[in-house]
Amino acid sequence: MGEGSKLQLADDVAVQDAPARAAAAAGPALDAAAAQFAALEQKLHYLDEAASERVRQAYHYADQAHLGQLRNSGEPYITHPIAVASLCADWKLDAEALIAALLHDALEDCGVSKTDLIERFGAPVADLVDGLTKLDKLQFNTREEGQAESFRKMLLAMARDVRVILIKLADRTHNMRTLGSAPRSKWHRIASETLEIYAPIAHRLGLNQTYRELQDLSFRHLHPWRYETLAKAVARSRGRRREVVQKVQAEVEAAFARQGMPVRLSSREKTLYGIYQRMQGRHLSFAQVVDLSGFRVVVPSITDCYTAIGVLHQLYKPVPGKFTDHIAIAKANGYQSLHTTLVGPASLNIEFQVRTEEMHIVAEAGVAAHWLYKAQHKGGAEAQKLGTRWLQSLLDIQNETHDATEFWEHVKVDLFPDAVYVFTPRGQIMALPSGTTVVDFAYAIHSDVGDRTVAARVNHEQVPLRTVLKTGDVVEVMTAPEAEPNPAWLGFVKSGRARSKIRLYLKTLAQKESVGLGEKLLAQALRAEGVQQLPSEQEHAALWDKLLRFTGHRTRDELLTDIGLGKRVARIVARRIVALLSEGGLRPDVLLLTRERYNAEDSLSQGGVLLDGSERATVQYAKCCHPVPGDPVVGYLERGEGLIVHHAQCDVARELQRKDGERFLSVDWADEPTRAFEVAITVTVNNHKGVLARVATELASCEADIVHMDMDDATGTTADLRFTVAVRNLAHVESILRSLRRMNVVLKVERVFSVSA
């Protein structure tokens, strides 16, 4: 793979081994690094002495490991790990996380092994560093593939340990702060990655401050001119509004003082990227963005939050429809606050956010608030009240399980309750409902893509269309011009868009197919009455007019559709046509009548249909007996559902034939079916470890695709495994059964369908 085709996902702006530069910068630069670590040490007061000493040892180890390495800015490379650890210390992360932050580049850049880290700092630290290294040091054929895999790996790393993500976000934040030292050619790629992947993750984790900073830094390097222009406009506006903001702050403080309510009031501005987004999304000029300023009110208790809103609404008029209660209904990432927009002096719209101290910590630090709050409130009793159920459950799962799969399953539900995020082959991120399938993805791209979908690859592997997608999956859909939606898709699609598009297509398709089936059934019924063919609408217009008045249909196609859907019995309509023909002097062909009646089965009242599997909406294969090519079959014309094909010995079919025999017609298999058919089998096995895998492997070797599988509570010595598999024909079924019976773990195999003994 050539250099031009590789994407290096390492966040580090650059590591350069340049002895000459290192020697020249050794003095003052190293002093600066030592000063930075001294500043970090000042933040470690929340750790005990033993933990602080471990952090100091990690610093000395990292300093030696990165000796001689410089960043693009000319600073010793160790300044970067120190800065990352400092950001983690601001969140009050534990000593293990701080050590991992100091060593996060040591594995690959410095030749340090994971074994070395385990011996010196313990396995938890080594695992954290290893997780970060795997994120950083991946190479891919395309940028899009790299972006998708980076996002995926990040979430998987979070599943193992939330601290991995926190360190990673701190790492990315410092790299973005120093991106100006990197070659300008790298700005767009790194800033785009940050804006599209890392900032949304920070938002989902509730790291609001980090989220806003990453957005602004990305905006600054993606659109430098726009950033500078907007920054100057905000600065000018700030000067004009300073007096108004100061007046509002004084009046609000006085209002709360009169109520005797202790509050902490702080003013804030919208981020430049937030202003830019609003301007872009609503097509506004800067002058039209009126709510640039806001205030945050921090109060002692939840009750005080609502009282504070009352005080504010008495002081200034609220803007209708601009009050939001995120305390009663918290956001998915744990954010809680009361939001209101008021009309202040000079008719200036001012947003107020009201929250408690605990809510403020969660709002700014999100998942990191767990450590932050514990550090500020010794004993941890109040920590149990921290944030929302989402945040607490996420942390509880992290503390209680080391099973990455189990943790990830919870994360998908808790962290992304409403959406999964998948990638197109070109790297575009798409948000889809949780539980979404490949077919949902196809329809999300375009309805034509969904309608023509025939196969799919997820993460470059062929998968069934019913495959449920996971966040981070790269999905590629294959289409064919002649393909059409399958009614079975409605059984597993999740999105409303996909469901409505499939139903619309099938409704249209069913109508067309029902006309064809109805015409075939009516023609067969007429032959049984001695009429060679269906009268044409052109030559027998008067006959069709009389027939439609008799049946109550507006058009010939409408009548044929109802016959195809089983709403009208073809034999009755055929007899009416014969009567109308007789009125016109045309008599049945006696020879044809005799031959048709002689060849017809007594129990079947309508003509035959040839089945090859190409039938769609108007022909269904009964789930009670799962008929396959080679089985003796009968067809039942169910009202409103079309033709249902049953095994000839099916108990359900026999009961229907007894009660409603006139709706049955003969059906038979074509010589070469065009698709696979489903069949149900039950496999009774000795209940041993790995037996399911062995049976599934044997089915695969028999070229039988498993469509569905379930089993009884396997607590005894035996277990029943129930499979629905896709097969070609009856001979294929019998071959599968013989192969399974030869397995030493299998006690009994039988095909399952409702038939009489």
N, C-alpha and C positions, 0 to 999 in steps of 0.2 A: 504494500500500500504506500503510495507516494505521499510526500509531505503535504501537497496541495489537497489531498483527499482526506486528511486526518483533521479531527477536531479535538483539541486539547481542552478538557473541561476544568482543568485546575484553575481555581479562582485567583491564584497568586499572580499579581501583575507581572512579575518576572523574578526568577532566581538566576543570578549570574555569577558564576565562578570566575572571578577576575582578580587574580593575585595582585596585579599592579594597583587596581582601584582600591582593593582592600588595604594594602599597605599605606596608600596615601590617606585613606580615611580613618585609619586605625585609632588615632588619638581622640579627637573631638567626637567622632561618631560613636565610639564605644562608650564614652562618658555619657552621651545622650541616651544610649540604650540603658545604661545603669540607672540614670535618672528616671527613665520611664518605668523601670521595674520598681524603683523606690516609690513612685506614685501609685503603682499597683498595690504595693504592700500596705499603703495607707488605707486601702479599701477592704482589707482582709480582717478587719476588726470583728466581724461576725463569726469568724472561724476560731476554734480553739488553737492553742499554741502548737500542738502536734500536727494539726492539719496545715497550719501556716508554714511550718517547717518543711512539710512534704512539697508544698507549692514552691518554696525557695529552692529545694533540691532539684525540682523539675526545671526551674529556670536555669540553674547552672548547667544541668545536663543538656538542655536545648541550646544554650549559648555555645557550648563546646561543639555540639553537633552541627550548628549552622555557621561555625567559625569560617570566615573568609567569603561567605555568601552575601551579596548585596542586592538590594531592590533597585528598580529603575531610578528611584529618586537619589540613589547613592548612599542611602542609610544602610546600616547593617541589617541583614534579613531578620535577625532576632526581634527587631522592633515590631514586626508584624505579629508574631505570636503573642508578644506582650500586650499589644493593643487589643487583640482578640480576647485574651484572658481578662483584660480590664473591662471590656464590655460584658463579659459573662459575670464578672464580679459585681457590676452594677445591678444585675438581676439576682445577686446573692446566691449563685449556684454553688454547689458543694465543691469540696476540694478535688474530688475525682474529675469533675468537669473542668475546673481551672487547670489542672495538670494536663488533661487531654488537649485543652486549648493551646497551652504552651508547646505541646509536642505534636500538634496536628499535622505538620508537614515533615516530621522527622523520619517516618518509615521509608518514603520514596526518595526524598531529596538528600538524605544524609546517610543512607546505607544502614540505618538502624533496623534491627529485626523485631518482630512482634515478641519473640522469646525474650529478648533483652528488656523490653518494656514490662513484660510479665514479672521478670525477676526483680526489677528495680521498683516498679510502681504498682504491681498487682494486675490480675486479669481484667477487672472492670475498666481500668484506665486503658489497657491495651486494646480491649474490644471497642471502646469509644474511638480511639485513634485509628484503629483498623477500619471502622465504619466510615469515618471521615475520609480516609485515604482512598477507599473504594469509590467514594463519590467523586473524588478529585482527579483520579489518575486513569480515567477511561478514555479509550480512543475508538472512533467510529468512522464508518465509511462516508457518512454525510452529516452535515450540521443538524439537519432535521432529526435524524436518528439519534444523534448525541443529545439534543435537547429533550427528546422524548424519554430517553433512557435516564438522563439526569433527574428529571422529574419523578420518574418511577423509582429510581434508587433512593431518592430523598425520602419518599413516603415509606418505603420498605425499611430504611434506616430508622425512621421515626417509630415504626412498629417495634423495633428492637429496643430502642431507648430514646425517649423524648429529648434527652440532653444532646444527642447527636445533631438534631435539627437546630437546637438553640446555638450550639457552637458554630454550626455551619452558617447560620444567619449572621452571627457576629463576625465570622470570617468574611462573608460577602459584604457586610456593611463597611468594614474597614477597607477592603479592596475598592469599594465604590468611592469612599472618601479620598482615596489616594489614586484614583484612576487617571487623574490629570498628568501623572508622571509617566504613564504608559504611552506607547505610540498611539497617535490619533487613529490609526487604522483599526485598532482593537476596540475603540470606544463603542461603536455601534453594536458589535456582537455582544460584548459583555453587558452593556446597558440594556439591550433588548432581552437577554437572558434574565437579567435581574427583574425587569418590569413584568415579564410574562410568566416567570416561574417563582422566583424567590419572594417577591413582594406579595403575590397572592397567598403563598404558604404562610408568610408572617401574619397576614390578615386572618387566615383561617385558624391560626393558633392564638389569635387575640393579641399579638404583639403590635399594638397600634402605633406606638412611637417608632418602632423599627420599620413598620409598613410604610408610614408616611415619609420617613427619611429615605428609604430605598426608592420610593416613587420619585421624590424630588431629585435625588442624585441621578437617577436614570434619565429623567427629563432633561436635566442639565447637560448630560453628555450625548443624548440623542438629538436634541434640538438646542444647541448652545445659543444661537441668535434669539430664538423665541424665548428661551429662559431668561436671558439678560434683558430683553425688551420688557417682559412681564415683570421681572424683578424691579426694574426702574419705575414702572407704572405703579406697582404696589408701594414702593418707597415714597413716591410723590403723594399717593393717596393717603399713606400713613401720616404724612405731615399735615395734610388737610383735615384729617379726622382725629388727630391727637387730642384736641380740646374736647371734642364730643365724647371720645372714649373715656377721658379723664373725668368728665362730668358724669357720665353714666356710672362709672366705678364709685365715685363719691356718693351719688344718690342711692345706689344699691346698698353700699355699706351702711349708710345712714338708716335706710329702711329696715335692715336686719338688726341694727343696734337698737332701734325703737322697739322691736319685738323681743329684744333680749336673747336673740339666737346667735350662738357662736358659729361663724362661717369662715371658710378660707376662700377668698375670691381672687381669681387670676384671669387676666385677659389673654386672648390668643387670636392668631390670624389663621385663615385657611392656608393650606400649603399651596405653593405655586402650581404644582401639578393638579391639585384639586380645582383651582381656579381655571386652569387650562382645560381640564376635562369638561367643566361646566360650559365654558365658552364654546368648545368644540361640539359637545353633545346637543346644546340648545341653540347653536348658531348665534351667540351673543357677542357683543363687543365688550371690552373691559368695563366701559362705563355702565353697561347694563347689569353687571354683576354687583348687586347691592348689598349682599350679606358677607362682606369680607371679614368682618370682625365678629368675635364671639367671646363669651365669658364662661368660665367653669366655676361652679359653686359647690364646694365640698362641705357637707354637713355631718353631724355626729351619727344620725340614725336614719332608717328608712322612713319613719314617720316624719322626720324633719325634712326629708326630700319633698314630700307632698305639701308640707306647710310652706316651704321655701317657694314652691311654684305659686301658691296663693299670694304670698307677699309680692312676688315679681309681677303677677297679673294685676294686682292692685296698683302697682307703681306705674306700669306701662301697659298699653293696650296690646293684647296678643293678636297675632295674625291668624285669622281663621284657618283651621285645617293644618296648622303647623305644630300641634302638640302631639308628642309621641311618648308612650310609656314603655320603655325598654326594661323597666324593673319588673313589672308584672309579667311581661313577655320578653324574656331575655333573648338576645341574638344567639345563634348557634355556637359562636365562639366564646360565649360566656359574658359578653359585654352587657352591662346594665347601667342605665342612666335615664333621667327624664329630660326630654328635649322640648324646648319651646322657642318660638321666634316672636320677638316683641318689636313694636314700633317705638324707637327711642327718640331722643332729641333730633331735630332737623329731619324728621321723618326717615331716619336711618334704621333699617332692619338689623336687629341684633339677635343672634342665637345664644341661648343660655342652655348649658348642660348642668344638671343637678344630680349629684351622686354622693354616696358615703365614701369614707376613706378606703374601705375594703374594695368597693366598686371601682374606685379610682386606680388602685393598684392593679386590679384585673384588667381594667380598660386599657392601661398603658403597657402592662407587661404580659397579659394573657396567661399562657401556660407557665411562664416563668414566675408568675405571681406566687406559685406554690412555695418556691424557695424564698422569694422576697418577703412574703408575709410571715413565714416561719421565722426568718431572721429578725424581723422587727418585733415579733410577739413570741417571746420565749414560752415554752410549755406546749404550744401548739393547739390548745383547746379552741381558740378562736379560728384556727386554720380550718377546722371542720366546716365552718360557715362560709368559707371562701368561695366566691364565684357562683357559678351555676352548676346544675346537676351534670351537665356535659363535662365541665372542667374537672369536677371531683371524680367522676367515673373514669375519665381518662387517666387521671393520676392513680386512682385505686387499682385499675387494671395493670398499670405499669409496675406498681409495687407488689402486686399479688401473683403475677405470672411471668414466666420467662419463655413461654411458648409464643414465638413470633406470629405463628399462624392464627392462634386464638386472639392475640392482641390486635392483629390487623383486622380480623373480622369485626371486632368491636369498634375499631377506629373508623372503618367504613361506614358503620351505622351512626356513630356518635359525632365524628368529625365532619363527615359529609352526609348529613341526613337526607338531603334532597338531591344530591347530584354526584355523579362520577365525572372525572375529567379524562378524556381520551384524546389521542392524537391521530390525525390523518397522516398518510405517508409523507406529506410535505411539511409536517411539523405543526400544523394548525391545531390549537387546543379547542376541543368541543366539550361543552357541559351538557350532560344528559341525565335523565332521571336515574336514581339508584335502582339497581336491578335491570338496567337496560341491556339489550341484546344486540347482536350484530345487525339484525334487521332494523331495529330502532335507529342505529347509527346510519344505515344506508338511507333511510327516509329523512333523517336529519340533514343529510347532504342535499338531497333533492328527491322529490317524489318519483321522478323517472328512474333515478338510480335504485331506489327501493323496489319499484315495480320490476326491474330487469335483473335483480340480484340473483345469482346462481351459486356463488361460493364466496368464501372469505378466508383471509389469513389474519391471525392475531399474533403480533410479535414474530412475524415471518413464518408461522406454522399454520397449516390448514386446520380449520375448526368447523364444527357444525354451525348452521345459521342461528340456532337457538342458544349459542354460547353467551353466557352473561359476562359483560365486560367489567374490568376492574380499572380503577384509576391508574393512569400511566400506560395503559395498553396502546400499542400502535396498531391500528385497524386498517386493513386494505380490503376493499370490496371488489369482487369480480362480477361483471354483468354480461348478459347476452341479449342481442336484439329480440330474439324470439321468446325470451323468458317472461313469465307472468307470476303474480303473487299466488302463494299457496294458502288455501283457507286455514291450514294447520298453524300458520303464523299467528293467527289471532289468539291461539292458546298460550303464547309466551311473550308477545311484544308488550312493552311497558308504557311507552310514550303515547299520549293522546293523538299526536300527529300521525304516527305510524298506524295506529289502530283505525283512525278515520280514513286514511288513504287506502288501506287494504280493503276496508269495507266498501268504500266507494267503487273501487276497481272491481271487486268481486260481485257487487250488485249489478254493475253494468255487464260484466262477463257472464254472470249467471243468467241474466236475461237473454243474452245472445245464445248461450249454450242451451238454455231451456227451450228456446224456439226450435233449435235443431233437434233436440231430443223429443220434444212434443210432436214435431213433424214426423219423425221416425216412428214413434209409437202409434200415432194416428194412422199412418200408412199401413203399418203392420195389422192394426185392428181392422182396417178396411179390407185387407186381403183375406182376413178371417171371415169377413162378411161377403166375399166374392167380388170385391171391387179391386181391379188391378193396381190403381194408383190414385193418389190424392188429387181431386179435381183442382184445376188451376183457377187462380183468382180472376184471370182475364176472361177465360172462356165461360166460367160459371159464376159471374158476378152476382146474379140474382140469388143463386143458391147460398153463397156466402153471406149475403145480406140477411136472408131468412135465418140462417144458422146462427149468426151473431146476435140477432134479436132474440132467438131462442135461448142462447147461453148467457146473454147479458153483457157481452164483451164489445168494446169499441172497434177493435181491429183484429185481423187474422193472427198477427204476431202475439197479441195479448192472449188470445185463446190458446195458441200453441204453447206459450209460456206456462200457462196454468196447467196444461196437460203434462208438460215436462217436469213441473214442480209437484205433480201429484194432486193438485187442487181439483182437477177434472179427470174423470176416468175415460180413457181413450175409447173403450168399447162402446160406452153410451153415446159419445159424440159420433162415432162411426156409424152406429145404427141410425142416428138422426140424419146423417148425410145420405145413407142408403135410402131412407124414406123420402128425402127431398129429391134424390135422383129418380126414384120410382115415379114421383109426381110428374117428372119431366119425360117419362117414358123409357128411362134407362133401367134395365134389369141386371141383377147380379150374375156373374159368370158362374154357372153351375159347376163346371169342371174345376175351376179354381177354388170354389167354396168347398167342394168335396175333398180336394187334396189338402187344403189348409186344415180342415177340421180333422182329417184322418191323421195328419202328422202332429197335431197339437196334443200336449199332455192334458189330461182331464183336470188336473188340479191347477193348471195355470191358464188363466183366462186371457192373457194378452201376449203379443208376439215376443220374439227374442231380441237381445242386444248383445253385441260382441264387445268384450272388455279387453283392453290392452294397457290400461294404466294411464292413458293420456287424458281420460275424463277428469274434469275438475269439479266445478261447483255443483253440477247436477247429479253426479254419481259419487256416492260415499261407500266405504268399506266398513262394515259393522265392527264396532269395538268389542262386542260380546264374543265373537268367534274368530275374528281376524282371518278371513279367507285369503288364500294365496293362489296364484296360478297352478292348476293341477287339481285343486279341490273341486268337488261337485258344489255348484252354487245356484242360488235362486235370487231373483230381484224383487224387492218390495217397493212399490211406489208410495212413499209416505207423503201425507198432505203437507205441502209447503216446504218440504225438504228435498224433493227429488227422489232419485233411485237409490235405495239402500241395498247393497249386495251382502247376502248372508251365506254361510256354509249351509249346504242342503240339509244337514242333520242338526242344525242349531236349534236348541229348544225354544229360543225366542222367536225364530222364524216359523217354527211349527205352530206355535201358539197364535201368531199373527195370521198364518194361513188358515187356521181353523176359524178365527173370528172375522177375517176380512180377506177372503180368498180372491175376490175379484181384482184386488190391487196387485196381485203377483203376476210376474211375467218371466219367461225363460231367459236366462243369460248364460253366456259361455265365454271361455277365455280365447283370446287371439293366440296365434302361434308364437308370436314374439312380443311379450309384454315390454313396455317402454320404460319402466321404472321399477324400483324395489318396493316390496310390500312388507308390512309389519306383521309379526307373529309373536304370540306370548308363549313362553316356556317356563316351567318351574324345575329347578335343580335342587334336589335334596342332597346335602353334603355332610360329611363328618366335620364338626365345628372345630377346625384347627386354625392357627395363626397363618395368614397368607392365603387361605383357601379361595377367598373372593378374587384375589389377584390372579390365581392360577386358572380359575374358571373364565375370567374375563380374557386372559391371554389365549386360552383355547378357542373362545368365540372369535377372537380377532384372527387367529390362524385359519379358521373356517370361513373367513371373509364375511362375517356377520357383524354389522355395526350395531352397537348397543344404543338403543333409543331411550330406554328408561330401565331403572333397576330399583328394587326395594327388597327388604327382607324382614322376617319376623324378629322378635326379640331373641337374639341368639345366646341364651343363657345355658342351654342344655348341651348335650353331646352332638346333636344334629341341628341343622338349620336349613330353612327353605329359602333359596334365592330365586326371586321372580324377575325375569328379564323380558323386555320387549325388544326384539331385534329386527333389523331390516334384512330381508332375504329376497332371492330371485324367484323361486318357485317351490313347489312341494318337494321336488328332489333335493333341493338345497336344504330345506328343513330337515328331511330325513337324514341327510349327511351330517348335519350339525348334531342331531340327537345321537347318532352312532358314535361320533367323536367324543361327546361328553360322557357317554356310558362307559367308554374305555378308560376313563380317568379313575385312578385308585381312590380318590377322595370322594367320588360321586356315588351315592347310594341309589338314586332314582332320578330319571329325567322324563318329563312328560310335556307334551304340548297342551296348552290350556285353552279350551273353548267350551262353550255351553252346548253340549250335545247329550242326547239321551243315551243311557247305558246300553 
